[in-house]
Amino acid sequence: MFKKVLEYAGEYRKTTYASMAVMLIGIVMNVLPFLFLYQLMEPLLLHKNVEVWYVAWRVLAIGTCGVLYALFYVKGLALSHRAAYKTLRNLRSSLQGKLERQPLGTIQEKGVGTLKKMFIDDIDSIELLLAHALPEGLSNVAVPLFVFVAMFFVDWKLALLSLCAMPLGLIAMGAMYKAGTGKMGPTTLPPRR
């Protein structure tokens, strides 16, 4: 579906990809402060002397990352919304062209309500996908990856050990799903209208 919708993006397809890249950079800026915070805490926990410049540099880096995250996030959303609205315009123009080539009887048969729903509601529902789900979804999925990479900089053994939680979690979720569906019994969906 993404591929089909992005065909209508035209020149704004690059803007959609740029919004995803900008939001990914923003996510990196959101994860980096945890690495800097670790660098601040480690010498204190090991009772080492800490220079003022060492603390000041990391505090400045944490603040800078916070500002950059906000800027990249807002810029990514602006780009994704610009591309989404231009894509919706292109979709409506294409639909209008197809509608103009239809016989009048076919148009009257569909009715005004169906056409209004098609032009407004159905096409507007794609905005959420293009403006939010694509760029924000990709960046939110990338957060665990960036956290995992940051953990390798801290302690690679601990990072590998943290991977053990994934299969255990999947096994637990599978067991809960099996127990839940066994107790629920069969369900039936209402008939489509």
C-alpha positions in Angstrom: 0.0 0.0 0.0 2.8 2.4 0.8 4.3 1.9 -2.6 1.0 2.6 -4.3 0.3 5.7 -2.3 3.9 7.0 -2.8 3.4 6.8 -6.5 1.1 9.9 -6.1 3.7 11.7 -4.1 5.5 12.7 -7.3 8.3 15.2 -6.5 7.4 15.0 -2.8 8.5 11.4 -2.5 12.0 12.7 -1.7 10.5 15.0 1.0 8.8 12.0 2.6 12.2 10.1 2.7 13.9 13.3 4.0 11.4 13.5 6.8 12.1 9.9 7.8 15.9 10.7 7.8 15.5 13.9 9.8 13.4 12.1 12.4 16.0 9.3 12.7 18.7 11.9 13.4 16.4 13.4 16.0 16.0 10.0 17.7 19.8 9.6 17.8 19.9 13.0 19.5 17.3 11.7 22.0 19.4 8.6 22.9 22.8 10.3 23.1 22.1 12.1 26.4 21.8 8.7 28.1 25.3 7.9 27.0 26.6 11.2 28.3 24.8 10.7 31.5 26.4 7.4 31.9 29.8 9.0 31.3 29.0 11.5 34.1 27.8 8.8 36.6 30.5 6.2 36.0 33.5 8.1 37.6 31.3 9.2 40.5 30.2 5.6 41.2 33.8 4.4 41.1 34.9 7.2 43.5 37.2 8.8 40.9 38.0 12.5 40.8 36.1 14.4 38.2 37.3 17.6 36.5 35.0 20.5 36.2 35.5 20.7 32.4 34.6 16.9 32.1 31.2 17.6 33.8 30.6 20.9 32.0 31.3 19.3 28.6 28.8 16.5 29.1 26.1 18.7 30.6 26.5 21.0 27.6 26.3 18.0 25.2 23.1 16.8 27.0 21.5 20.2 26.6 22.6 20.5 23.0 21.2 17.0 22.2 17.9 18.1 23.7 17.7 21.2 21.6 18.7 19.3 18.5 16.2 16.6 19.1 13.4 19.1 19.3 14.6 20.9 16.1 14.9 17.7 14.1 11.6 16.3 15.4 9.7 19.5 14.4 11.5 19.7 11.1 10.8 16.1 10.3 7.1 16.5 11.1 6.9 19.7 9.0 8.5 17.8 6.0 6.2 14.8 6.4 3.1 17.0 6.6 4.1 19.0 3.5 4.7 15.8 1.6 1.5 14.2 2.9 -0.8 17.1 1.9 0.8 17.4 -1.6 0.3 13.6 -2.0 -3.4 13.9 -1.0 -3.8 16.8 -3.5 -2.3 14.6 -6.2 -4.6 11.7 -5.2 -7.7 13.9 -5.4 -6.6 15.3 -8.8 -6.1 11.8 -10.1 -9.4 10.6 -8.7 -11.1 13.7 -10.3 -9.6 12.8 -13.7 -10.9 9.3 -13.5 -14.3 10.5 -12.4 -14.5 12.9 -15.3 -14.0 10.0 -17.7 -16.9 8.0 -16.2 -20.3 7.9 -17.8 -22.9 10.2 -16.1 -25.1 7.1 -15.2 -22.2 5.5 -13.3 -21.7 8.7 -11.3 -25.4 9.1 -10.5 -25.6 5.5 -9.5 -22.8 6.0 -6.9 -24.5 8.9 -5.3 -23.2 12.2 -3.9 -22.5 10.7 -0.4 -20.3 7.9 -1.8 -18.3 10.4 -3.9 -18.0 12.8 -1.0 -16.7 10.0 1.3 -14.3 8.9 -1.4 -12.9 12.4 -2.0 -12.8 13.6 1.5 -12.9 10.9 4.2 -11.1 8.1 2.4 -8.3 10.2 1.1 -8.0 12.2 4.4 -7.5 8.9 6.3 -4.2 8.4 4.4 -2.8 11.6 5.9 -2.3 9.9 9.3 -0.3 7.2 7.5 1.9 9.6 5.5 2.4 12.4 8.0 2.8 10.3 11.2 3.0 6.5 10.8 5.8 6.5 8.3 8.3 9.0 9.8 7.4 8.5 13.5 6.8 4.8 13.2 10.2 4.2 11.6 12.0 6.4 14.2 10.2 4.8 17.1 11.1 1.3 15.8 14.8 2.5 15.5 14.9 3.6 19.2 15.7 0.1 20.6 18.4 -0.4 17.9 20.1 2.9 18.9 19.8 2.0 22.6 21.4 -1.3 21.9 24.2 0.3 19.9 24.7 2.8 22.8 24.9 -0.1 25.2 27.8 -1.6 23.2 29.8 1.6 23.9 29.1 1.1 27.6 29.6 -2.6 28.0 29.4 -5.1 25.2 28.8 -8.1 27.5 25.9 -6.4 29.1 24.5 -5.5 25.7 24.6 -9.1 24.6 23.1 -10.2 27.8 20.2 -7.8 27.3 19.3 -9.7 24.1 18.3 -12.7 26.3 15.2 -10.8 27.4 13.8 -10.9 23.8 13.3 -14.6 23.4 12.1 -14.9 27.0 9.6 -12.1 26.3 8.4 -13.7 23.1 7.9 -17.1 24.8 5.9 -15.5 27.7 3.8 -13.5 25.2 3.1 -16.7 23.2 2.1 -18.6 26.3 -0.3 -15.8 27.4 -1.8 -15.6 23.9 -2.3 -19.4 23.9 -3.9 -19.3 27.3 -6.1 -16.3 26.5 -7.4 -17.6 23.2 -8.1 -21.0 24.8 -10.3 -19.3 27.5 -12.0 -16.9 25.0 -13.5 -19.5 22.7 -14.4 -18.9 19.1 -15.6 -15.4 18.1 -17.6 -14.4 15.1 -17.5 -11.2 13.3 -20.7 -9.4 12.3 -21.6 -9.6 8.6 -20.3 -6.9 6.4 -22.8 -4.4 5.0 
